[in-house]
Amino acid sequence: MTYKEFLELLEELQLDLDSASEALDLEISEIEAWEEEEEIPKSAEKWIKKEKVEFATLNNTNEDEDFEDEEDENLDDDDDLDLIVEEDEEEK
């Protein structure tokens, strides 16, 4: 993996060099020096790929919950309509 690909993945994961520096226990200047190399260290490549998998997992965990919430919201809307109809009937 090249330094450019590493930076692109960081951006995709909404991370920055500070985050990478902390996670890899390196100075930012050490990470920036990778730009001169053909490939980044394997430990950094392994870390960023792990982060990508975790990021994807986090983004997929709420799909079923959102679906249930949408159904609940629709039920609440129907309840409100029933109240409006009842109020109109009482006024007549």
Backbone as JSON Lines, residues from 0, in Angstrom:
{"i":0,"aa":"M","n":[0.86,-1.17,0.0],"ca":[0.0,0.0,0.0],"c":[0.91,1.23,0.0]}
{"i":1,"aa":"T","n":[0.57,2.18,-0.84],"ca":[1.36,3.41,-0.91],"c":[0.89,4.41,0.14]}
{"i":2,"aa":"Y","n":[1.71,5.42,0.34],"ca":[1.37,6.48,1.29],"c":[0.09,7.2,0.85]}
{"i":3,"aa":"K","n":[-0.04,7.42,-0.44],"ca":[-1.23,8.09,-0.96],"c":[-2.49,7.27,-0.67]}
{"i":4,"aa":"E","n":[-2.42,5.96,-0.89],"ca":[-3.55,5.08,-0.6],"c":[-3.89,5.1,0.9]}
{"i":5,"aa":"F","n":[-2.83,5.13,1.72],"ca":[-3.01,5.21,3.17],"c":[-3.77,6.48,3.54]}
{"i":6,"aa":"L","n":[-3.36,7.6,2.98],"ca":[-4.04,8.88,3.26],"c":[-5.49,8.86,2.79]}
{"i":7,"aa":"E","n":[-5.74,8.26,1.64],"ca":[-7.11,8.16,1.13],"c":[-7.99,7.34,2.06]}
{"i":8,"aa":"L","n":[-7.44,6.24,2.57],"ca":[-8.19,5.41,3.52],"c":[-8.45,6.16,4.82]}
{"i":9,"aa":"L","n":[-7.46,6.9,5.29],"ca":[-7.66,7.72,6.5],"c":[-8.83,8.67,6.3]}
{"i":10,"aa":"E","n":[-8.85,9.33,5.16],"ca":[-9.93,10.28,4.86],"c":[-11.28,9.57,4.78]}
{"i":11,"aa":"E","n":[-11.31,8.44,4.13],"ca":[-12.54,7.65,4.0],"c":[-13.07,7.25,5.37]}
{"i":12,"aa":"L","n":[-12.17,6.96,6.28],"ca":[-12.55,6.52,7.63],"c":[-12.74,7.7,8.58]}
{"i":13,"aa":"Q","n":[-12.61,8.9,8.05],"ca":[-12.76,10.12,8.82],"c":[-11.74,10.18,9.96]}
{"i":14,"aa":"L","n":[-10.52,9.76,9.64],"ca":[-9.41,9.81,10.58],"c":[-8.37,10.78,10.03]}
{"i":15,"aa":"D","n":[-7.42,11.16,10.89],"ca":[-6.35,12.04,10.44],"c":[-5.0,11.46,10.85]}
{"i":16,"aa":"L","n":[-3.93,12.19,10.53],"ca":[-2.6,11.7,10.87],"c":[-2.4,11.62,12.39]}
{"i":17,"aa":"D","n":[-3.05,12.5,13.14],"ca":[-2.96,12.42,14.6],"c":[-3.49,11.08,15.1]}
{"i":18,"aa":"S","n":[-4.62,10.66,14.56],"ca":[-5.22,9.37,14.96],"c":[-4.28,8.22,14.61]}
{"i":19,"aa":"A","n":[-3.73,8.27,13.41],"ca":[-2.81,7.23,12.98],"c":[-1.56,7.23,13.85]}
{"i":20,"aa":"S","n":[-1.08,8.41,14.16],"ca":[0.11,8.54,14.99],"c":[-0.1,7.91,16.36]}
{"i":21,"aa":"E","n":[-1.24,8.19,16.97],"ca":[-1.55,7.62,18.27],"c":[-1.69,6.1,18.2]}
{"i":22,"aa":"A","n":[-2.44,5.63,17.21],"ca":[-2.7,4.2,17.09],"c":[-1.43,3.4,16.81]}
{"i":23,"aa":"L","n":[-0.55,3.98,16.01],"ca":[0.67,3.27,15.62],"c":[1.86,3.59,16.52]}
{"i":24,"aa":"D","n":[1.65,4.49,17.48],"ca":[2.69,4.91,18.41],"c":[3.92,5.44,17.67]}
{"i":25,"aa":"L","n":[3.64,6.34,16.73],"ca":[4.68,6.98,15.93],"c":[4.47,8.49,15.93]}
{"i":26,"aa":"E","n":[5.54,9.21,15.64],"ca":[5.43,10.65,15.44],"c":[4.83,10.91,14.06]}
{"i":27,"aa":"I","n":[4.11,12.0,13.92],"ca":[3.51,12.35,12.63],"c":[4.6,12.48,11.57]}
{"i":28,"aa":"S","n":[5.73,13.03,11.95],"ca":[6.83,13.2,10.98],"c":[7.32,11.84,10.45]}
{"i":29,"aa":"E","n":[7.28,10.82,11.3],"ca":[7.67,9.48,10.85],"c":[6.69,8.95,9.81]}
{"i":30,"aa":"I","n":[5.41,9.21,10.04],"ca":[4.38,8.77,9.08],"c":[4.53,9.53,7.77]}
{"i":31,"aa":"E","n":[4.76,10.84,7.88],"ca":[4.91,11.65,6.67],"c":[6.12,11.23,5.85]}
{"i":32,"aa":"A","n":[7.12,10.67,6.51],"ca":[8.33,10.21,5.81],"c":[8.04,9.03,4.88]}
{"i":33,"aa":"W","n":[6.93,8.35,5.11],"ca":[6.55,7.22,4.26],"c":[6.29,7.65,2.82]}
{"i":34,"aa":"E","n":[6.02,8.94,2.64],"ca":[5.73,9.45,1.3],"c":[6.91,9.18,0.36]}
{"i":35,"aa":"E","n":[8.11,9.13,0.9],"ca":[9.32,8.9,0.11],"c":[9.54,7.41,-0.18]}
{"i":36,"aa":"E","n":[8.82,6.55,0.52],"ca":[8.99,5.1,0.35],"c":[8.01,4.58,-0.7]}
{"i":37,"aa":"E","n":[8.3,3.4,-1.24],"ca":[7.38,2.78,-2.19],"c":[6.13,2.27,-1.5]}
{"i":38,"aa":"E","n":[6.31,1.72,-0.3],"ca":[5.18,1.17,0.45],"c":[5.28,1.6,1.91]}
{"i":39,"aa":"I","n":[4.12,1.65,2.55],"ca":[4.12,1.95,3.98],"c":[4.46,0.67,4.74]}
{"i":40,"aa":"P","n":[4.85,0.77,6.02],"ca":[5.14,-0.44,6.8],"c":[3.92,-1.35,6.9]}
{"i":41,"aa":"K","n":[4.18,-2.64,6.96],"ca":[3.1,-3.63,7.02],"c":[2.23,-3.43,8.26]}
{"i":42,"aa":"S","n":[2.82,-3.0,9.38],"ca":[2.04,-2.78,10.6],"c":[1.0,-1.69,10.39]}
{"i":43,"aa":"A","n":[1.36,-0.64,9.65],"ca":[0.43,0.44,9.37],"c":[-0.67,-0.02,8.4]}
{"i":44,"aa":"E","n":[-0.27,-0.81,7.43],"ca":[-1.24,-1.34,6.46],"c":[-2.25,-2.25,7.18]}
{"i":45,"aa":"K","n":[-1.74,-3.08,8.06],"ca":[-2.61,-3.97,8.82],"c":[-3.58,-3.17,9.7]}
{"i":46,"aa":"W","n":[-3.07,-2.12,10.35],"ca":[-3.9,-1.28,11.22],"c":[-5.02,-0.59,10.42]}
{"i":47,"aa":"I","n":[-4.67,0.02,9.29],"ca":[-5.68,0.78,8.53],"c":[-6.73,-0.15,7.95]}
{"i":48,"aa":"K","n":[-6.35,-1.35,7.57],"ca":[-7.33,-2.32,7.05],"c":[-8.27,-2.78,8.17]}
{"i":49,"aa":"K","n":[-7.73,-2.95,9.35],"ca":[-8.56,-3.32,10.51],"c":[-9.56,-2.2,10.82]}
{"i":50,"aa":"E","n":[-9.09,-0.97,10.76],"ca":[-9.97,0.18,11.0],"c":[-11.09,0.23,9.95]}
{"i":51,"aa":"K","n":[-10.75,-0.09,8.72],"ca":[-11.75,-0.06,7.64],"c":[-12.84,-1.1,7.9]}
{"i":52,"aa":"V","n":[-12.45,-2.3,8.34],"ca":[-13.43,-3.34,8.64],"c":[-14.33,-2.91,9.8]}
{"i":53,"aa":"E","n":[-13.73,-2.34,10.84],"ca":[-14.51,-1.89,12.0],"c":[-15.46,-0.76,11.6]}
{"i":54,"aa":"F","n":[-14.99,0.14,10.75],"ca":[-15.82,1.25,10.29],"c":[-17.02,0.74,9.51]}
{"i":55,"aa":"A","n":[-16.79,-0.23,8.64],"ca":[-17.88,-0.81,7.86],"c":[-18.88,-1.51,8.76]}
{"i":56,"aa":"T","n":[-18.38,-2.2,9.77],"ca":[-19.25,-2.9,10.71],"c":[-20.12,-1.91,11.47]}
{"i":57,"aa":"L","n":[-19.52,-0.83,11.93],"ca":[-20.27,0.19,12.67],"c":[-21.36,0.81,11.81]}
{"i":58,"aa":"N","n":[-21.07,1.02,10.56],"ca":[-22.05,1.65,9.67],"c":[-23.18,0.72,9.29]}
{"i":59,"aa":"N","n":[-23.03,-0.58,9.47],"ca":[-24.07,-1.53,9.1],"c":[-24.87,-2.04,10.27]}
{"i":60,"aa":"T","n":[-24.53,-1.67,11.49],"ca":[-25.19,-2.25,12.66],"c":[-26.59,-1.72,12.9]}
{"i":61,"aa":"N","n":[-26.92,-0.55,12.43],"ca":[-28.21,0.06,12.75],"c":[-29.28,-0.12,11.69]}
{"i":62,"aa":"E","n":[-29.02,-0.86,10.66],"ca":[-29.99,-0.98,9.58],"c":[-31.32,-1.54,10.07]}
{"i":63,"aa":"D","n":[-31.3,-2.62,10.8],"ca":[-32.54,-3.22,11.29],"c":[-33.23,-2.33,12.3]}
{"i":64,"aa":"E","n":[-32.47,-1.67,13.16],"ca":[-33.06,-0.79,14.16],"c":[-33.77,0.38,13.49]}
{"i":65,"aa":"D","n":[-33.16,0.95,12.45],"ca":[-33.8,2.06,11.74],"c":[-35.11,1.63,11.12]}
{"i":66,"aa":"F","n":[-35.14,0.43,10.59],"ca":[-36.36,-0.08,9.96],"c":[-37.48,-0.13,10.99]}
{"i":67,"aa":"E","n":[-37.2,-0.63,12.19],"ca":[-38.22,-0.71,13.24],"c":[-38.68,0.69,13.65]}
{"i":68,"aa":"D","n":[-37.72,1.62,13.74],"ca":[-38.08,2.98,14.12],"c":[-39.02,3.61,13.1]}
{"i":69,"aa":"E","n":[-38.77,3.36,11.82],"ca":[-39.64,3.9,10.79],"c":[-41.05,3.36,10.93]}
{"i":70,"aa":"E","n":[-41.17,2.08,11.23],"ca":[-42.5,1.51,11.42],"c":[-43.2,2.15,12.6]}
{"i":71,"aa":"D","n":[-42.47,2.34,13.7],"ca":[-43.04,2.97,14.89],"c":[-43.48,4.4,14.59]}
{"i":72,"aa":"E","n":[-42.68,5.13,13.82],"ca":[-43.04,6.5,13.47],"c":[-44.34,6.52,12.68]}
{"i":73,"aa":"N","n":[-44.5,5.6,11.76],"ca":[-45.72,5.54,10.96],"c":[-46.93,5.26,11.84]}
{"i":74,"aa":"L","n":[-46.77,4.41,12.81],"ca":[-47.87,4.12,13.73],"c":[-48.25,5.35,14.52]}
{"i":75,"aa":"D","n":[-47.24,6.1,14.95],"ca":[-47.52,7.31,15.7],"c":[-48.28,8.31,14.84]}
{"i":76,"aa":"D","n":[-47.94,8.43,13.57],"ca":[-48.64,9.34,12.68],"c":[-50.11,8.93,12.55]}
{"i":77,"aa":"D","n":[-50.38,7.64,12.45],"ca":[-51.75,7.17,12.34],"c":[-52.54,7.51,13.6]}
{"i":78,"aa":"D","n":[-51.92,7.4,14.76],"ca":[-52.59,7.74,16.01],"c":[-52.99,9.2,16.02]}
{"i":79,"aa":"D","n":[-52.11,10.07,15.52],"ca":[-52.41,11.5,15.46],"c":[-53.6,11.76,14.54]}
{"i":80,"aa":"L","n":[-53.68,11.05,13.44],"ca":[-54.79,11.23,12.51],"c":[-56.11,10.8,13.16]}
{"i":81,"aa":"D","n":[-56.08,9.72,13.92],"ca":[-57.28,9.26,14.62],"c":[-57.78,10.32,15.6]}
{"i":82,"aa":"L","n":[-56.86,10.97,16.28],"ca":[-57.25,12.01,17.24],"c":[-57.9,13.18,16.52]}
{"i":83,"aa":"I","n":[-57.37,13.55,15.38],"ca":[-57.93,14.67,14.61],"c":[-59.33,14.32,14.14]}
{"i":84,"aa":"V","n":[-59.54,13.12,13.66],"ca":[-60.85,12.67,13.2],"c":[-61.83,12.69,14.37]}
{"i":85,"aa":"E","n":[-61.41,12.19,15.53],"ca":[-62.29,12.16,16.71],"c":[-62.67,13.58,17.12]}
{"i":86,"aa":"E","n":[-61.72,14.51,17.1],"ca":[-62.0,15.89,17.47],"c":[-63.01,16.5,16.5]}
{"i":87,"aa":"D","n":[-62.87,16.24,15.2],"ca":[-63.79,16.78,14.21],"c":[-65.2,16.23,14.46]}
{"i":88,"aa":"E","n":[-65.3,14.96,14.79],"ca":[-66.6,14.35,15.02],"c":[-67.24,14.94,16.27]}
{"i":89,"aa":"E","n":[-66.48,15.24,17.29],"ca":[-67.0,15.82,18.53],"c":[-67.54,17.24,18.28]}
{"i":90,"aa":"E","n":[-66.87,17.98,17.41],"ca":[-67.3,19.34,17.11],"c":[-68.64,19.37,16.39]}
{"i":91,"aa":"K","n":[-68.96,18.32,15.65],"ca":[-70.2,18.27,14.87],"c":[-71.28,17.97,15.81]}
